[in-house]
Amino acid sequence: MDGPVLDAKPKERTTARIALLLALLTGFALRLLHLGAESLWYDETVSVHLARQPIPAMIAHTAGDIHPPGYYLLLHLWQQLTAPTLL
């Protein structure tokens, strides 16, 4: 019980590989082109703002929040470890 063998010709395989490679490279280039164009959303901006505060001020601002300030503390420490950005 042998079925039909699906064997593409070498030229067809090469053409398909080149088309796939071009599609991947085009997508990659388009993504890199607009990589820095994304803006921060409101919640991300608030998180960055709170994390840049001194720790006592950060705790005071988040005291009435339903979430504990652990995330902002970790983000604060991460910002201290990494280089400053344009945020």
N, C-alpha and C positions, 0 to 999 in steps of 0.2 A: 504494500500500500504506500506507494510513493506519490506525494503530491507534487504540484508544479514547483520548480525551483525558482525562487525569486532572486536572480543574480543580476544586479545592475551592471552595465558596462562601465569600465574604468573611467571613461570620459564623463558619464552621467554622475558617477560618485564624486568625481573631482569638482564638477560644476555645483553639485549640492553642497559640498563642503565649503567651497568658496562663497556661495550665497549665504550659508549659515554664518561663516566668519564675518562677512560684510555686515550682516544684520546685527551681530553681537557688537562689533566695533562701532557701528553707527549708534546703537543704543548707549554704549559706554560713553562715547563722545558727547552725546546729547545730555547725559546725566552729569558729566563733568562740567559742561558748559554752564549749567544753572545750579551748580552745587551750592554756591554761597548766596543765592538769591532768595532762599527761603527765609521768611521772617519768623520771629517767635510768636507763639500764640499767647493769649492773655495769661493762662495759668503758668506757662513757662516763664513769662516775664515777672510775674509775682514771685515765683520760686527763686529766680536769680536775685531779685531785689531783696527778699528776706534773707537769703543765704549770704549776701554781702554785708549785712548788718553785724555789729558786734554781738557776741553770743548773748549777753544779758538783754539787749534790745530785741533780738530775735525771739527769745523766750517770752518776753513781755508781749510782743505782737501776736504770738501764736497761743497765748494762754487761753483765750476765749474760743479757739478753734476746736472743732471736734476731733481733729487729727493731732497726735502728739508731734512735738517739734523734731523728732528723730531724723526725718527726711531732710529737713533744712539744715540740721547739724552736720549730717553726712555730706550734703552738698557744699556747705561752708568749708569743711575740711578738704574736700576734693578741690575746691577753688583755690585753697591755700597751697595745695601740692602741685597744681598745674599752672602753666603760664597764663597770665591774664589774656583775655580775648576781647573782641570788640563788642561783646554783649552789653 
